[in-house]
Amino acid sequence: MRYKLVLAWLVLYICLWVGFHRAFPYRELEQRLSNIEQSVHKKNWEQANSDTSELIEIYKQKKYIIQMNNSTEALTSFEHSIGQLGVAVKHKQEAALEYIGGLKEMLKFV
């Protein structure tokens, strides 16, 4: 009986992990960040602003999945960095590259 219970927990844990892994928009967010980075390098601020808006929309749509899969501190840092990126792009600041780099690193842990 004990082995069946352990096996059931293991199978459910794997299913939960696979579900979160598939539902998390990692590739979408990474692609948007790369697009924003290229636009900032080329100083194409209109495109960077557009891509940033899309990034924020993707985040808002998947926020609950991200929130269920992470700690409060990680989510708050991620949210803060997305907000700072939006402000930096809006004001055409090269500092946006720093936030892009930070967000790309955070994606590995979020």
Number of C-alpha atoms within 10 A of each C-alpha: 6 7 8 9 10 11 12 12 12 12 12 12 12 12 12 12 13 12 12 15 13 10 12 18 18 14 10 14 19 16 13 21 23 16 16 26 21 15 18 22 14 11 14 13 18 14 17 26 22 14 22 23 14 15 21 19 12 15 20 12 12 14 17 11 16 19 14 11 15 14 11 11 9 15 18 13 15 19 17 14 19 21 14 17 26 21 16 18 24 16 13 17 14 14 15 25 19 15 22 21 13 16 22 16 11 15 14 8 8 17
